[in-house]
Amino acid sequence: MAAETEAESQYLNVLSAFLAIEPVDSVITLARGCTGGSITENAQRFFWEICVEAAANGNGSYAKKLLKKLINEVELENGEVLDEVYEEYALYMLTSKEDILVKGNIRITKFISFLFPEGSYKHPSCPRSRKLVIPLHCSLNMLEGDTGCSIWPSSLFLSEFVLSFPELFANKACFEVGSGVGMVGICLAYVKAKEVILTDGDLLTLSNMKLNLERNHLNYDDEFLKQPGEAQSTRVKCTHLPWETASESELSQYRPDIVLGADVIYDPSCLPHLLRVLVALLKNPPKRGNGSLETEDRDTTQEEHSPAVAYIASVIRNVDTFNVFLTLADQMDLSITDVTAELTPRFELLPYMHSYDRSTVRLFSISSR
C-alpha cells in the first residue's frame, strides 16, 4: 500500500510538471524516477494520454516537444515506442502552424499545482485533495517584452509563503504591487484575505490578470464569485497603477494591512517610484472593522492596530541594483529586514518544479520607521 502511494505521488509530480509546462528534460527525468530509470510502456501511455489532453487545452506545441523527446529517449534505449505515441506525434508534425506560433509572443495556459505533503491535512490552507491547482494564462517569452505575463521565481515563493502562513493574511486587507499574472492574489483570496487589490502599470498585463482571475472563479469588481452553497468571501480588485505617475491623493485611498511584491527590484530607474509608492501605502493606517481597503472617509475612532508591513520577495540578480534599493529606502525612512530564514515557506509545495530554485529567493519585510 505504501509503495502504491509513493508511485501515485511520483506520477502526480510528473503530471504537475507537465501541466506547468516545465522543461521537457525535467518531465522525462521525473518519469524515470517513477519506473526505476527506464521509460516503460506504462510511462509512454501516461504521456500519450496527457498529451492528447494538452492539445485540447491549446498547449499542443509543448506536447509536441515532449513527445519528440520521449521518442528519442526510448529509441536511444533500444526500446519499443508505442504506436499511439508515434501517431500522436505525427498529428503534431502535420500541424505546421504550431511551429509558426511558438516563434511569436504567444500565450499558453500553465496549471500551477501546489501539492501539500502527506500529514498536512490539518493545515488551514490544505485542500481535502492536498492539491491546489491554479490555471494561469501567461507568456512563453519571459525576456522578450512580455515580462508582466510571465511567472517569476519570486511570485512562486510568495505564493508558497501565503499558503504556508495563512494566519498572516486571513481577514487582512492586502495590496500587491506589480501583480503580473495574478497568482499571488489568487492565493491571498484562497486563504481568505479580507480584501485584495492587485495592481500593475501595464494595461495588457492587467487585462491578462483579469482573465486569470475569472479562470480561478474570481472577478475584478470587488466581489468574490460564489460557488454553489458558498458564502461571499474575499473582495478582489484589479487596478492600473504605474508607479511613475501614481499621485499621493490616489495612493491615499488605500489603507492596506499588508503590501506584497514579487521580483519588483530590477530596474534602478524604477526604484525611486516604487519606494515612493511603498512609503505612501505603509504610512496610511490600516482600516479596521467593516471598512474597506479602498476608502474615502477615515474612521478616527478605530481601535489600535499594528502598522502596515510590506513583504517583498526578490532574486538579487544585480547586487548594485539591490544596494541602490537599500540606500533609497534608508533615505525615505523605511526599515528593511531580511526575514527569509524565519518565514521560509513551511512546505515545499512545488516539488516537481525543477526550474524553480527556492534558495535563490530572499524575503524582506519593510515598514515605516
N, C-alpha and C positions, 0 to 999 in steps of 0.2 A: 504493500500500500504506500509506504514511504517512497519507494522507487517510482511508482506511478505519479505521485505528487511532484516529485523532483522533475520528472520528464515533462509533465504538464507545465511546470513553471519555466522550464527551458524553452519549450515551444512557444509559450506566451511571450518570452523575450524576443524570439525570432519574429513573431508576428508584430510585436510592438515596434521593433526596429524597422521592419518593412513599411508599416503604416506611417512611421515618422520620416520616411524617405532617407534613412541612414545610408552612408556609402555602401555599395553592394558588397565590397570585400568584408565589411563588418558583419553584414547579414549572413553571408556564407560561413564566416568564422563561427558565429553563434549557432548556426545549423549543425556544423561539425561537432560542436560541443554536445549536441543532443544525441548524436549517433556514434560516439566513440571515435570520431576523427574522420570517418568516411561519409560520403554522400549517398545514402541508401535510397531505394526506390520509394520508401515512405516519405523521406525528406523531399524527393523530387515531386511526388504527388502533392505534398503540402504546398510547395512553391507554386506548382501549376494552379492549384485552386485559388490561392490568394492573388496570383497574377491576373486570373480571369476577373476577379472582383475588382482589382485595381483599374482595369480598363473601364469598368462601369463607373468608377469614381473619377475618371478623367486623368489618371496617373499612368497612362499607357506607356509613355516614354521611359519612365523609371522601371516599369515591369519588363520592358524590352531589354534594358541594360542588365537587369538581374538574370533574366533567362539566358542571355548570351554568356554571362559569367558562369552560370550554373552548368550549361552545356560544356563550356571549355574545361571546367574543373572535373566533371565526370569523365570526359574523354581523356584527360591527362592521366586519370587513374585507371584507364583502360576499362572503364565501367560501361554499362549499357544505359543510354539515355532513353527515357520513356517516350513512346510515340506522342503522347499528349503534350509533352514539353516541346518536342520538335514542331508539332503542329501549331501550338500557341505562338511560338517564336516566329514561325513562318507568317502568321497573320500580321504580326507587328512589322515584319520586314516589308510586307506589301503595302503598308500604310506609310508612304513616304512623307506625308505632311507632318508626321510626328517629329521627324528629324529636323524639318524646317522650323517648326515651332520652338523646339528646345533651344535653338540658337538665339532666339529672341528673348525679350524680357518677359517671360511668361509667368503666370501664376499657377500654383498647384495647391492641392489640399494635403496638408500633413495632419495626421492624427497623433497628438502627443498623449501617450498613456503614462499616467502616474501610477506606479504599481506599489501598493503598500505591502510590506513584508508580512509573513505569517506571524501571528501573535499581536498584531496592531489593531485588532477588531475594536478595542475599547477606546482607541484614539478618536477624538471628536470629529476629525475630518476624514476618517477612513470609511469609504462606502462599504456596503454589505459584500459587494463583489471583490473588495480590496483593489479595485481598478477604477480610476477616474480618467476618462478619455475626452480630450478637448480637440475637436476639429478646427483647424486654422487655415484659412486661405492666405497663402504667402508667396513670396518670390523665390525663385531658384537662384537668381543672380544677386547675391549678397553685396558684392563690391562693384556693381555696375549701375549705380544711381538709384537703386530701389531698396536702400538700407532700411527704411521705415517699415517695409513689408517683409522683412526677414526675421528669423528667430535667432536672437543673440544669446551667448552663454549666460550673461548676467540676468537675462529675463527668465531663463530656466532656473537659475539659482534662486532668484527672488520668488518664483512660483513655488519651488520646494520649501523655501523659507516660510511663506504664507501658510502652506498646507501643513508644515511641521509645527508651527506655533499659532494655531488658530485663535488661541486665547488673547493674543496681542491685537487682533484685528476684529474680533466679533463685536458687533454693536458699536463700532468706531466709524467715524467719517474719514474716508481715505481719498487721497488726491494723488494721481500719478502724473509725472512729467515725462514727456516722450514715450507715450504708451505703445507705439508701434502696432503690432498685430492684436494687442488687447489681451494677451494670455494672462498677465498678472492680474488685470482687472477681473477676468473671469474667475480666477482662483479666489480673489477677495470676495466676490459675490457668493462663491460656493461656501466659504467659511462664515458667511452671514455678517459681513461688514454692514453697518447701518446704511451707509451711502458710499458710492464710488463715483468719482469724477475722473474720467480718462481724457488726457489732452495730447495733442500733437500739433506741430507747426506746419505740417504738410497736408494739404487738402486731400490728395489721393490716398495717403496713408490713413487719414481719418475715415474716408469712405470705405476702405477695406476693413478697417477696425469695426465699423458699424455692421458690415456683413458678417464678421466673425461673431459679434455679439448675438446677432439673430440666429446664427447656426447653433449657438450654445444656449438658446432659449432666453436670451436677454435682449431687450431693445434699448434704444438710446434716448428715450423720452422720460427719463427719471422713473422708470417703472420696471419691475421685475415681471416677466411674462409668467403667469401662473400655469403650472401643470395641473391636470385634473386632481382635485382633492387637496391641493396645497394652498396655504395662505400666502398672501403677498409678502415678499421679503425685501431683499436689498434693492435700493433705488440706484440706477446706473445712468450716467450721462456721458456723452462724448462732446468735447468742446475743442474748437480750433484755438490754439494758444501758441503763436510764435513768440519765443522768449524775447526777441529783439524789440517787438512792438507792444508787448504786454504793458498796460498802464497800471499805475498804482491804484486808481479807482476800480479798474477791472479786477485786479488781484484781491482787493479788499473785500470783494463779495464772498470770497471763500474762507472758511474757517475750519480747516481740517484738524483732526486729531493726529493723523499720520500722513506724511508725504512720502511717496516712493519714486524711485527712478532706477532704471537699469541701463548700463552702458551709455550714460549721458556725459561722461567726462572724456571727450575725444577730440574736440576742436578748440584750441586756445582762444580763437576769436569769439567763440560762443560762450565761453566760461563766465565773463562778466555779466552777461544777460541771464544765464542760468542761475547764477548766485543771487542776482537781484530778485529773481522770481522766488527763490527759496527763502530769502530774507523776508520778503513780503508775506509769504504763506506761513512762515514759522512765528512771526510776530503777532499774527491775528489770533486772539484767544479762541480755542475751540468752542463750538456751540453745544450746549447740553440740553437735556430734556427732549422735547419733541421738535426742537429746532432743526433746521436744515443746514447741511454743509455749505450750501449756497444760499445766502440770506441777505436781505436788505436792512432789516432792523436788528439792533443788538439788545439782548436782554441783560440789563445791568444788575439784575437780582440773582443771576445764576450762581450756583454753588461753586466752591473752589474746585479746581481740577488741575490735572497735570498739564504742563505746557506741551505744545505740539512738538513732534520729533519727526525727522526725516530719516529714511533708510535708503541709502544709495548703494547698489551693487555694481561693481566695476572690475573689468580686467584691465590692469595697468599695463597698457601696451607701450606707452612712452612716459618714462619717468619725468622728463622735463615738463610735459603737459600736466602731469599729476601735481608736480611741485608748484606750478602756476596756480592750479586749483586751490591748493593748500594756502598759498600766500594770499590770494584774493579773499578766500574765506576768512582768514585771520583779520584782514583789513576791514571786512564787513561784520566783524564781531560775531562770527559763527564758530561754534565749538565742534570739532570733528574727532570722533573716537572710532578706532578700528575694533569692531565687535565680532569679527569673523570667528574667532575661537569660541566665544561663548554662545553665539547664535547660529552656528553652523547647523543646517537642517538636520533634524533628528534622524530622519530616514533617508536612505538612498532610494529615491522614488523613480529614478531613471536608469536602472542597472544595465539596460540593453543599449544605451546610447553612448557608443564608443567615441563619437565625435564631440562629446561634451565632457570637459575636464573640470570638475567642480573645484579642484585645488587651485586653479588659476584665478578664481573669482574672490574678491575681497568685499566685505560688507562693512559699511561705515554708517554710524549714527551721527546726525547733525542736529544741533539745536542752537537757539539764540543764547547768547551769554547774558 
